[in-house]
Amino acid sequence: MLLRKVWESLSGISSSSNSNTSNNSRIWQSTTSTCNFGSFDRLPEDVVGLILRKLGPNDAAKLCVVCKTWRQIVVSDNRLWIQFFQSNFVWDWDSIFFSETQLCYDHQLSLMQIYGYRVKVPGAIIVDGGSGYCKFGWSKYPRPSGRSATFLEFGNIEAPMYSRLRHFYATIYSRMQVKSTTQPIVVSIPICHYDDTESAKASRRQLKGAIYSALFDMNVPSVCAINQATLALYAARRTSGIVVNIGFHQTSVVPILHGKIMRKVGVEVVGMGALKLTGFLREQMQKQNIYFESLYTVRELKENLCYVALDYEAELSKDTLQSYELPREGLFTLSKERFQTGEILFQPRLAGVRAMGLHQAVALCMDHCHAAELMSDDSWFKTVVLCGGTACLPGLAERLEKELHELLPMYSSNGIRVIPPPYGVDSAWHGARLIGSLSNFPGAWCMTKKQLKQKLRKNH
């Protein structure tokens, strides 16, 4: 009766499709004898597609049991399921395609099966805890549901690591109003302990172990812990490249190949982060006798007025005066401070810092990647992905790309592309969301308490 009703609504289309019927009917002739569904078995393929699209994914999947002919079309017509994906996941179809083809371990599934598994995935809690700010929410939502200032609320460095983490995660669960025992969790591991030395490896193991212990003691069913740089790279729909993370206190340049950080190649670190830029802008405002209430005021002005000049010397001669109004504080007007603040990333000496510029650190990392000869060609490290709040400054990606082309020789600079933060300040969170929504999640991505104990026993 459902099919008859749909067919009646589409009956006008069949007459316009008569010219194509002879070609399409061959598909059905071979299976007519196995079906007992009457004239529906001999419908033209384009009409079948229209019926399936009108029914929607759930009813289309149920039609697999109607007859062999319909089952073949429903299962094998990937175009049909691509349309279902695009209509049900409008905001990130490209990311879904990337994650299921590049991150999923099982590539034998049809699009119909992938769709079905994704619908049934329970979802996960996503927690991206940076040194400055923390973002948290559900993997089934298109954006974080909450944020908190990590450095203010969880910055008690006197407390043991386990106690800090336990308090941190307990607070997140409380704010999300969800029990820790209900859902798996995907957490980002901060970019720290950069070296490939034994002491650095031990520090990373200690941090990861403390994260697992804190969460499993809260009876979380399973945990997926991944480095922030890798998550930001996934958000840009890449598995290999160089991630430039401008953190709260410092900037790290991280080479990643097939989702794994290449610490043996070398992670470059620049002692210049978001806090230094905010402090520099504060000093420039004080020199201009511009009054402000707090550092938060300066940060707001940095995020809304500052940018990175493509040519610093040429920008000095331009009129860059612009104003921005903050609620309850009034109107603020900045001029050269707008681009001088971001310039200290490339010329740290302007802020009195003895360090190499951002472009020099990225170029050095690329030189190390080229010398390591990890792949037959150098294309894997020529994609540079920016992440972090300060990385969202307008013009930063274009300036860095320009500097790299000028600094590196032709064979290294050819093909370099610098990508701005794909999801702004939430890039790492969105990379975690891709994992938490995979058709095979939690699967091999997560670790249970039992698996952790077995791993520790084996290592011991």
N, C-alpha and C positions, 0 to 999 in steps of 0.2 A: 504493500500500500504506500509506503514511503517513496519507493522508486517510481510508482505510478504518478504520485503527486508531483514529484520533481520533473518527471518526463512531460507531464502536461504543461508545466510552466516553461519548458524548453522546447515544446513541440514546434514552435515557429522556426527554431534554429535548424531543425533537421531538414526542412525544405530547402534552405539556402546552402545546405551541405551536400546535396544530392550529387553534385559534380565530383565530390571527393569520395563518395561512398564506395565506388568500385575499387579504388586503391586500398581503402581502409578495411574493406570487408574481408580481404585475404587473411587478416589477422584473426578473424573470428571463425572462418570456415573450418580451420583445422580442429577446432575444439567444440564445434556445434553439437557433435554427436555425444559429447560427454556432459552436456548441460541440459537442464530441463527448465530453463528460465524463459522460454518463449522468445519473443522478438527482442528482448533486451540484450540477448547474447550476440545479436548481429548489428548492434549500434555502431556507427562510425566512431573512430578513436577520439576525435576532437569532441564529440558529444559526450562520450564517456568521461573525458576530462572535465567538461563543464559540470556534469552531474556530481562528480567526486569533489570538485572545488566548492560546489554549492552545499554539499553535505557537511563538509568540514573534516578535520583529521580523525576524530573519534569514529564517526559513522563510516568514513572511507575505509578505515582499518577493519571495521566489522564486515564489510562487504567481501573480505578475503574468503569468507566461508560460503558465499553465495554460489560461486562456481569457479572452475579452474581458470576460465578466461578473465574474469574480474580480478582474481587473485594475482595473476601474472601482471596485469596492468598496475594494480595498487602497489605491489611490492617493488616492481622494477622501474616504475616511472619516477625517477628522481626529480624531474621538473615539478611534479605535483607536490612532493614533500618540501622542495625548496620554497615553493609558494606558501605552504603552510608555515614554514619557519619564518619567512619574511613577514607574513601577516600577524604572527603571534609574538615575534621577537623583533619588532620594528627597529628598536633603538640600537641593536648591536648584532645584526645578522652577520656582518663581516667578521666580528670577533668570534661568533659561534663557529663559523666555517673554519677559521684559523685554529681554534682550540680543539675542535673535533678531528682535524686532519693532522695537526702538528703536535698536540699535547696528549691526545688519547692513545692508549697503548693498543687498543683493539681496532685495527683498520679493516676488519672483515665485515663489519656491520653495514647493513643498508641504511639509507637515510630514514626509512620508515622505522627501523629498529632504534636508531639514534634518537629520533623524535620521541618515541615511546619511552625510552630510558630517561631522557632529559625531563620529561613530564613527571616521572615517578621519583626523580632524585629528591630526597627530603630537604635539600638545601643545607647551608652551613652558616655558622657565625663567622664573620670576617673581622679580624682585629689587626689593623696596621698601626703599630705603636712606634712612632718616630721619636727622636730625641727632643723635638719641639712640640709636636702635636700628634694626637692619636685620633684615628678614624675607625669607626666600627659600624656594623650593620649586618643585614642579611644578604646572602649571595643571590637570592631571587629578586632583590630590589635593584633598580638601575643606579643607585647612588647610596653613599653612607647615610645612616639614619642619625648619627650623632658624632660629635667631635669633643675633644677635651685637650686642655693644655698640659701635656705630659710633664714638662719641666717645672710646672707649678704644683701640680697635684701629686706627682709621684717622684719627685726629685730628691727624696731623703737618702743621700748617699751614705749615711751612717748605718742604715739598716742593712741586714744581709740580703743578698740577691734573691733568695727564695722568698723571703718575707715581702720584699718590694713587689715581686711578680705576683704573688698570691693576692696581695691587696689590690694590685692593678687589675687583674682579671676579675676578681670578685666585684670590683666597682663597675666594670664594663657590663657584666651580667646583670647587676642590679639596675643599671640605667636602661638596659634593653628590656628589663622585666621578663626575663626568660630563665628557666632552670638550666643549670650547667649540664644536667644529665640527659637532656633531650636531643641535642644536635651535635654533630661533629664540628670542629673549629679549624679554621685556617688562620694561622698567625704569621706575621712577617718577622724575620730575624734582623735586627739592626745591622748595618754595615759597620763592622768593627773588627779588630784583631786582623789586620790586613795581610800580614806576612805569611810566608809558607814555612816558618820555623816551627819547631816542636812546641815551644811555649805558646805561640799563637794558636796552634791547633788545639792545645790543651784548653786554652781560654775559650775557644769556640765550642768545644765539647761541653765545657762547664756551663756556658750560657744556655746551650740547647738542652742540656740535661735539667737545668733549673726550670726552664719553660715547661718541659714535659712533666716534671715532678709536681709543679704548682697546679697544672691543669688536671693531671690524673688524680691528685689528692682532692680535687673538687668533683671527681667522678665524671669528667668529660668522657664520652664514649670513645672518641678517636681524635687524634691531633695530626694536623699537617702543618709543619713549620718550614718555611722557605725564605731565603734571603730577599731583602727588599729590592736589591738591584735586579735580581732575576724576575721578580714580579712586575717591576716597572717595564722591563724588556718585553714580557708577555703582553702587557697592556698595549704596547706599540705593535703588536702582532709580529713579533720577531722572537727567534730562539737563539740567535747569535748576534753579537755586536758589542759596542762599548757603551756602558751606562755611566753618565755623569750625574752623580747625585749631590746636589748642593744642600747639605744638611744644615742643622741648627748651628753647629760649632765649626764644622769643616766640610770640605768638598772631597769626594772620592771619585776616582776614575777607574771603573771596573770592567775588565775584559771578560766576556762570557761567550762560551762556545757550546752550542747545543744545550743550553740551559744550565751549564756548569761553570762556575767562576774559575778562571784560569789564574790561580794564585801563583803558580810557578812562573808564569809570564810576568806577573807583577801588577799590583794594584797601586796606582799613584794617589797620593794624598796631598791636598793643599790646605794649609791652615787658615782658610777663609770660608766663612759660612754666613748664614742668614743673619745671625746676631751681629757679626762684624759690619755688615752692610747697614743694618739698622742703627748701630752705634755711630757709624761714619755720617749718616744723614743727620742724626741728632746733633753732632758736632757742627756740621755745616749750618744747621738751622740756628744754633746758639750764636754762631758768628754773625748771622744776619739779624740777631735780636728777635727771632721768631719764638713766641712763647707757646708752650704746649704743656699739657697736664701730665702725661706719662709716656713711657716707651711704647705703649699700645697706640698712642696717637701717631707717633713717628712711623710705626709699622704700617698703620693704615695708609698714611701718605705715601710710603714706599710702594705699597702694593697698587695704589691707584694713580700715582703721578709719575713714578720713576720708569725709566726705560734704558736700553743700551743703544748707544749710537753706533751706526755702521762705520762712521769715520769720526773719531773723537776730535781731532784737530779742526776739522771743518765744522763740527757742531758748536765749537766754542764761539764762532762768529755769528751764529744764528740767534734769532729771538725765540727763546724756548719758555717764555713766561706762561704759566698756566695755574689755575686755581682749582681747589677742591674743598667742598664744604662737609664738615663732620657734624653730626647731630650733637647739640649741646656744647660744642666747642667753637663753632663759627667757621669762617672762611680762611683757608690757608693758601698762600701763593708762593710757588717755588719757580726758580729759573734754572740756572746751570746745575743746581743740586740734583735735578731730575735725572740727568745722564751721568753726572760725576759719581753718583752712588754706585751704579752698576759697573762703572769703568774700573773700579778697584779689583774686580775679578780678573781683569787683564793686566792692570798695572797696580799691583798691591802696594808699591812704594808710595802711591798717593795717600794711602791710609797709614803710612809708617810701618808697613809689614814687609819683612824680608822673606819673600817666597816667590816661587815661579808663578807666572800667570796661568790662567785656566787653559788657554790654547797651548801653552808649552807643556803642561802636564798631559793633555790629550795626545799631543804629537809624540811625546816620549813613550806613552803607552802603545801607540801605533807602531813605533819603531821596534819596541820589544815584541809585539805580535808578529811583525814582519820577520824579525830575526828568528823567532821560534819555529817558523815553518810548520805550523800545526795542520794546515790544509794545503792542497795543491795550488790554490789561488788565494789572494788576499782580500777577497770581497767580504768575508765574514766579519772583519773588524772595521769596515768602512761605513757602517751605519752607526751613528752616535745618537743615543737617546738621552734626552735631558729629563731629570725628575727632581722633585722638591719644589717648595713654594717659591723660592727665589728664582728658580729656573723658568718660572712663568713670566718673568720680565719681558715686555715686548722688545723685539730686536735681538735678543740674546742668541737664538739659534742662527740667525743670519750672520751676526758678527763672528761667532765661533767658526762657522763654515768658511767665511772669508779669511780669517786668520790662519786656519789650517791649510788652505790652498796656498797662501803666501809663504808659510813657514816650511812646509814639507816639499820634497822633490816631486817632480811630475809623476813618477811611477807610483808614489805612495798617495798623492793627493787626488789622483784621477778616480772619480766615482764616489768620493766622500759625500755623505749626506747627513746633516744634523737635523734631528726630529725634535720639535718642542714637546713638552710633557703632553702625552696624548689625552689625558684626562685631568690636566691641571695638577693641583695639589693632591688629588686622589688617585694618581696613576698606579701606585703600588697596591692600593685597595682594589682597584678594578682588575689588576692582574690576578689577585687572590680570588676575586669573584669568578673569573673565567674557570679557575680550577674547581671551585666549589659547585659549579653548575655543569661540569662535564658529565657525559652519559655514564662513565664508569666510576664516578665518585661515590663513596670514598675510596673503595678499591685499593689499588697499589699506592695511592697518594698519601694515605693516612696510616698512622701507627696506633694500635691499641695498647692498653697497659700490659696485657699479656705478651704481646709482641716485643714491647720494650724490655720486659724482664728477660725474655728469651735471648734478645740481642746482647744485653749486658752480661748475661751468664756466659754466652758464647765468647764474647770479647775477653772476659775475665779468665 
